[in-house]
Structures are given as structure tokens and as C-alpha cells.
Amino acid sequence: MLQHFETLIVCHFHERERAILEACRAYASGMVVGSSVMDGRTYLRNKCFAGFKKSLDAQTELLAKELSANRLHALQLKREVDAADKTMSTS
């Protein structure tokens, strides 16, 4: 198994946290999922979109909480890896 794999994954999501949440906000505002923000395509404001937005808002709130917990975990893992690397380099 790859050394420090958990740290790699945790840090991957930590580094992309802002982009993930910005994408969720863009989709909730009507941007077409998978489209470029620059092309400005949006969904029609209909019953289907309202259901999607309600579900997305709830999931985004949960995701934000999980990413916040992940942020703390990422910092802890980074400190542990740095300490282990420092110990190994002085050995």
C-alpha cells in the first residue's frame, strides 16, 4: 500500500474544498452541471430544478460540514507526516 495514502486523499479534498463548494453554489444558482461558468448556460427555473436545488442545498450543507472536519484532519495528518519525516531524516 502507498505510504501516506490517507494523507494524500485527505489533502486532495482539502486543497479542492473551495472549488467543490463554489461548484455546488453555481449549480444551485442554475448553472448547468458540467458546463463552464463562462458560457453562462443555466437551467430553466421549473419544478424539476426546484427539486434539484432543494436536494443540492441540503447536500452542500452536509458536504461543507464534512469538508470542515476533513480540513482539521488534513492539518493533523500533515503534522504527523512532517514529524515522521523529520525523525527519519535525523536517523
Helices and strands as residue ranges (DSSP letters): H 5-28, G 37-39, H 47-90
